[in-house]
Amino acid sequence: MLSFDMSGHVIIPPAEYIANEQQARRWLEEYGRIPELAVDTETTGIVRWRDQIIFWSFSDGQRRWCLPRSVMPYFKGFLQDPSKELIFHNANFDTWMFANSGIDLLERTPVYRFRRRDTLVGHALYEDDSPGHGL
């Protein structure tokens, strides 16, 4: 459940860290049926064909989790599940970073199924005269 401060702003919950195989498997058992997640990556740089994920995180809107690259293989099936909706800010970049790390987010997704949402694109459509569309 979300918490709010005195001025009505959402208080972001502390990130829960998933550090190893046991914690990853426990998360998948407990939360693996979540239909929609916001996803973000922290990378070694911004060169799409070269750089790699260092850490990544996701949130279901109520809780949030931070994960090192080392646990990514345990989430491959979950992330490639075409029934999951994934929300990004600059989805194309993060999709490249996952691909560089061995997870093709679109491999099992039919071409007519749009499962990636992008807040950067949404903002560009909403405020097309804005000079920037940062997070």
C-alpha positions as CSV (number, residue, x, y, z in Angstrom):
1,M,0.0,0.0,0.0
2,L,1.3,3.5,-0.9
3,S,2.1,6.0,1.9
4,F,1.8,9.7,1.5
5,D,3.5,12.6,3.3
6,M,1.7,15.6,4.8
7,S,1.6,17.4,1.5
8,G,0.0,14.4,-0.3
9,H,3.2,13.2,-2.1
10,V,3.8,9.5,-2.5
11,I,6.5,8.2,-0.2
12,I,8.6,5.8,-2.2
13,P,9.1,2.5,-0.4
14,P,12.7,1.4,0.3
15,A,14.1,-0.9,-2.4
16,E,14.3,-4.6,-1.5
17,Y,17.6,-6.1,-2.7
18,I,17.5,-9.5,-4.4
19,A,21.1,-10.6,-4.3
20,N,21.2,-14.4,-5.0
21,E,19.6,-17.4,-6.5
22,Q,17.6,-18.3,-3.4
23,Q,16.1,-14.7,-3.1
24,A,15.4,-14.6,-6.9
25,R,13.5,-18.0,-6.8
26,R,11.6,-16.8,-3.7
27,W,10.6,-13.6,-5.4
28,L,9.4,-15.5,-8.5
29,E,7.3,-17.9,-6.4
30,E,5.7,-15.0,-4.5
31,Y,5.4,-12.3,-7.1
32,G,5.9,-14.1,-10.5
33,R,2.2,-13.6,-11.4
34,I,2.5,-9.8,-11.4
35,P,1.1,-8.7,-14.8
36,E,2.8,-5.3,-15.1
37,L,6.1,-3.9,-13.9
38,A,8.1,-0.7,-14.3
39,V,11.7,-1.6,-15.2
40,D,14.9,0.4,-15.2
41,T,18.6,-0.4,-15.8
42,E,21.8,1.1,-14.6
43,T,24.5,0.5,-17.1
44,T,28.2,0.8,-17.8
45,G,27.4,3.5,-20.4
46,I,25.1,4.5,-23.2
47,V,26.5,2.8,-26.2
48,R,23.8,0.4,-27.2
49,W,25.9,-2.3,-28.9
50,R,28.6,-2.4,-26.2
51,D,27.4,-1.5,-22.7
52,Q,26.0,-3.8,-20.1
53,I,23.7,-3.7,-17.2
54,I,25.3,-3.3,-13.8
55,F,22.1,-3.2,-11.7
56,W,18.4,-3.2,-12.7
57,S,15.3,-2.5,-10.8
58,F,11.6,-2.9,-11.1
59,S,8.4,-1.9,-9.3
60,D,4.8,-3.1,-9.2
61,G,3.7,0.4,-8.0
62,Q,3.5,-0.7,-4.4
63,R,7.0,-2.2,-3.8
64,R,10.3,-1.9,-5.6
65,W,13.3,-4.2,-6.0
66,C,16.9,-3.7,-6.9
67,L,18.9,-6.5,-8.5
68,P,22.5,-7.0,-9.6
69,R,23.3,-8.3,-13.0
70,S,24.3,-11.7,-11.5
71,V,20.6,-12.7,-10.8
72,M,19.3,-11.8,-14.3
73,P,19.4,-15.4,-15.6
74,Y,16.8,-16.4,-13.0
75,F,14.4,-13.8,-14.3
76,K,14.8,-14.5,-18.1
77,G,11.6,-16.5,-18.4
78,F,9.7,-14.0,-16.4
79,L,11.0,-11.0,-18.5
80,Q,10.4,-12.8,-21.8
81,D,6.8,-13.9,-20.9
82,P,4.7,-12.2,-23.6
83,S,1.8,-11.8,-21.1
84,K,3.8,-9.4,-18.9
85,E,3.5,-5.6,-19.5
86,L,6.8,-3.8,-19.0
87,I,7.0,-0.1,-18.5
88,F,10.2,1.8,-19.3
89,H,11.5,5.3,-19.7
90,N,13.3,4.9,-23.0
91,A,12.3,1.3,-23.7
92,N,14.5,1.0,-26.7
93,F,17.7,1.6,-24.8
94,D,16.7,-0.8,-21.9
95,T,15.7,-3.4,-24.4
96,W,19.2,-3.2,-26.0
97,M,20.8,-3.4,-22.5
98,F,18.8,-6.6,-21.7
99,A,19.7,-8.1,-25.1
100,N,23.4,-7.3,-24.4
101,S,23.0,-9.2,-21.1
102,G,21.4,-12.3,-22.8
103,I,17.7,-11.5,-22.4
104,D,15.8,-10.7,-25.5
105,L,12.6,-9.1,-24.2
106,L,10.8,-9.6,-27.5
107,E,12.0,-13.1,-28.4
108,R,8.7,-14.8,-27.5
109,T,6.4,-11.8,-28.2
110,P,4.3,-11.9,-31.4
111,V,4.9,-8.8,-33.6
112,Y,1.3,-7.7,-33.1
113,R,1.6,-7.7,-29.2
114,F,2.8,-4.4,-27.8
115,R,3.9,-5.3,-24.3
116,R,6.5,-2.5,-23.7
117,R,5.2,0.9,-22.6
118,D,7.5,3.9,-22.7
119,T,7.0,7.0,-20.5
120,L,9.5,8.9,-22.6
121,V,7.4,8.4,-25.8
122,G,4.3,9.2,-23.8
123,H,5.7,12.5,-22.6
124,A,6.9,13.4,-26.1
125,L,3.3,12.8,-27.4
126,Y,1.8,14.7,-24.4
127,E,4.1,17.7,-24.6
128,D,5.5,17.7,-28.1
129,D,6.9,21.2,-27.8
130,S,8.9,20.4,-24.6
131,P,12.7,20.6,-25.2
132,G,13.4,17.5,-23.1
133,H,11.6,14.4,-22.1
134,G,13.8,13.3,-19.1
135,L,12.6,11.2,-16.3
